């Protein structure tokens, strides 16, 4: 019974924190996005991803750092105390969220694997200097896409090779390699795991930001920016309505407004984007972390007492 109470209490705290923070993210992410647009697009994309994953990370940290230790250290093991209705209900909700997220992520993985198997049937390897394999597929769509998480690769259609010049091809490949370096397909899988109502607009905003971040990473001059813009325009004519596929990062896909925004942004490219944003010294982060750890070291025992008092109410 002691172990069952501990699991129920831990799940209860996790669910309450996770749901509260998820609702808060749903209500506030637009303000964060407006603020982030003042910074380089790569930082904005990272901020949106961090904000999206914040409820899960924070709920897990609070549960592991406070709820579980307070229960193990302060809860009497000899008391045969029944589990109340509230922790039982919240525990079931937490279990359901975990199972749903895991199943959702597994289905996305399976769908992506089956799609990639179909795309790469009779595929050929293309010689390249990159450590990431470049695979030629006998299809017109997808024109070019970064696929895979454990073994990433870039898929290239025969139509793309015919349409693009060598310079356009290189910038397009660089765009896909940027997605692989940033592990964007893994991030999409994590989004499937933490699926939550009302988060689709935030995830769409992240998708737009990460596509533009990959564009920036792929070019280093006005000529390269124009080459990538030309590649986008040419390849969008192959199938302008091609929908995105699970856990892949296609060079060209819907929505149309994103394609237009990317092309306009590349045409207006300037070397000012190469200037690194102002970075604060790492000592600031180290000092802040040290101050936080010191504060928790002095107050940790009191925090555990307060958390245990709150969880006692849950058990009853």
FENUR-V32364 format. One record per pair of residues at least 12 apart in sequence whose ideal C-beta (glycine too) atoms are under 10 Angstrom apart, sorted by the first residue. I is the first residue (numbers start at 1). J is the second residue. Records with the same first field share a line. If there is no record, write none. Layout:
BEGIN
I=J  J
END
This chain:
BEGIN
1=77  79  80  81  82  83
2=71  72  75  76  77  78  79  80  81
3=77
4=82  83  87  88  91
5=71  75  77  79  80  81  82  83  84  87  91  311  314  315
6=67  68  71  72  75  311  315
7=68  71  83  87  91  94  95
8=83  84  86  87  88  89  90  91  92  94  311  314  315
9=63  67  68  70  71  75  83  84  87  90  91  307  308  310  311  312  314  315
10=63  64  67  68  71  87  91  94  311
11=63  67  87  88  90  91  92  93  94  95  97  98
12=63  67  83  84  86  87  88  89  90  91  92  93  94  311  314  315
13=59  62  63  66  67  68  70  71  87  90  94  307  310  311  314
14=56  59  60  62  63  64  67  68  90  91  93  94  97  98
15=59  63  87  89  90  91  92  93  94  95  96  97  98
16=59  62  86  90  93  94  314
17=55  56  58  59  60  61  62  63  67
18=55  56  57  58  59  60  62  63  93  94  97  194  196
19=55  59  90  93  94  97  196
20=55  58  59
21=54  55  56  57  58  59  62
22=52  54  55  56  59  97  194  196  197  198  199
23=55  196  197  198
24=54  55
25=51  52  53  54  55  196  198  199  202
26=55  196  197  198  199  201  202
27=198
28=51
29=47  48  51  52  54  198  199  201  202  203  205  206
30=201  202  205
32=44  47  48  50  51  202  205
33=47  48  51  201  202  205  206  209
35=47
36=48  51  205  209
37=205  209
39=277  278
40=213  216  273  275  276  277
41=208  209  210  211  212  213  214  215  216  217  265  273
42=178  182  209  210  212  213  214  216  217  273  277
43=209  213  277
44=205  206  208  209  210  212  213
45=182  184  187  205  206  207  208  209  210  211  212  213  214
46=182  187  206  209  210  213
47=206  209
48=202  203  205  206  207  208  209  210
49=182  184  187  190  191  202  203  206  209  210
51=202  206
52=187  190  191  194  196  199  202  203  205  206
53=187  190  191  193  194
55=194  196  199
56=97  101  190  193  194  196
57=194
59=94
62=307
63=94
65=296  300  303  304  307
66=296  300  303  304  306  307  308  310  311
67=304  307  308  310  311  314
68=307
69=300  303  304  307  308
70=301  303  304  305  306  307  308  309  310  311  312
71=304  307  308  311  312  315
72=304
73=301  304  305  308
74=304  305  307  308  309  311  312
75=308  311  312  315
81=312  315  316
82=315  316
83=314  315  316
84=313  314  315  316
85=316
86=313  314  315  316
87=311  313  314  315  316
88=314  315
90=314
97=194  195  196
98=193
100=193  195
101=190  192  193  194  195  196
102=192  193
103=192  193
104=189  191  192  193  194  195
105=188  189  190  191  192  193  194  195  247
106=189  192  193
107=192  246
108=188  189  191  192  193  195  246  247
109=149  189  192  246  247
110=246
111=245  246  247
112=147  148  149  185  188  189  245  246  247  248
113=147  148  246  247
114=246
115=142  147  245  246  247  248
116=135  137  145  147  148  153  155  245  246  247  248
118=137  139
119=135  137  138  139  141  142  145  147  155  157  245  248
120=135  136  137  138  139  147  153  155
121=137  138  139
122=136  137  138  139
123=135  136  137  138  139  153  155  156
124=136  137  138  156  158
125=153
126=154  156  161  173
128=154  156  173  177
130=154  173  174  176  177  180
131=152  177  180
132=146  148  151  152  153  154  173  176  177  180  181
133=148  151  152  153  154  155
134=153  154  155  156  173  176  177
135=147  153  154  155  156
136=155  156  157  158  160  161
137=155  156  157  158  160
138=157  158  159
139=155  156  157  158  159  160  238
140=157  158  159  160  162  163  235  238  239  242
141=157  159  160  235  238  239  241  242  245  250  252  253
142=155  156  157  160  235  238  239  242  244  245  248  249  250  251  252  253
143=155  156  157  159  160  161  163  164  172  231  232  234  235  236  237  238  239  242  250  251  252  253
144=156  157  160  161  164  169  172  173  175  176  231  235  249  250  251  252
145=157  176  179  185  242  244  245  248  249  250  251  252  253
146=173  175  176  177  178  179  180  181  182  184  185  214  247  248  249  250  251
147=176  179  180  185  245  247  248  249  250
148=180  185  186  247  248
149=180  183  184  185  186  187  188  189  247
150=185  186
152=176  177  179  180  181  183  185  186  249
153=176  180
154=172  173  175  176  177  179  180  249  251
155=176  248  250
156=169  172  173  176  251
157=235  238
159=234  235  238  239
160=172  173  231  234  235  238  251  252
163=230  231  234  235  237  238
164=227  230  231  234  235
165=227  230  231  234
166=227
167=223  224  226  227  228  230  231
168=224  226  227  228  229  230  231  232  233  234  235
169=227  231
170=218  224  227  228  231
171=215  218  219  220  223  224  225  226  227  228  229  230  231  232  266
172=218  227  228  230  231  232  234  235  251  252
173=218  231  251
174=214  215  217  218  219  220  224  227  228
175=211  214  215  216  217  218  219  228  231  232  249  251  262
176=214  218  248  249  250  251
177=214  217  218
178=210  211  213  214  215  216  217  218  219  249
179=210  211  213  214  217  218  248  249  250  251
180=214  249
181=214  217
182=210  213  214  217  249
184=206  207  210  211  213  214  247  248  249
185=246  247  248  249
186=247
187=203  206  207  210  247  249
188=203  206  207  210  244  246  247  248  249
189=246  247
191=203  206  207  247
192=246  247
204=255  258
207=244  249  253  255  258
208=255  257  258  261  262
210=249
211=249  250  251  253  258  259  261  262
212=258  261  262  265  266
214=228  249  251  262
215=228  229  232  251  262  263  265  266  269  273
216=265  266  269  273  274
218=231  251  266
219=266  269  273  274
220=269  271  273  274
221=269  271  274
222=266  267  268  269  270  271
223=269
224=266  269
225=265  266  267  268  269  270  271  273
226=266  267  269
227=266
228=251  262  263  266  269
229=262  263  264  265  266  267  268  269
230=263  266  267
231=251  252  263  266
232=251  252  259  260  262  263  266
233=252  259  263  266
234=252
235=250  251  252  259
236=251  252  253  254  256  259  260  263
237=252
238=252
239=252  253  254
240=252  253  254  256  259
241=253  254  255  256
242=254
243=255
END
